[in-house]
Amino acid sequence: MKRLTVFFMRSVVFVIAGCTSDKSNKGETASEMAQLFASEKTLPSNFESLSN
């Protein structure tokens, strides 16, 4: 039973460590998102009439 408890606690620690984010590179992430939105593909204006 003790082994199971140790395994569970280690799993919880790994999950929590994996879910935390580093706040120091937040500006870099924002610039990446802006670049992603700028390069996003758009549909033609008459897409709905062509799809029917």
Buried (B, 14 or more C-beta within 10 A) or exposed (E): EEEEEEEEEEEEEEEEEEEEEEEEEEEEEEEEEEEEEEEEEEEEEEEEEEEE
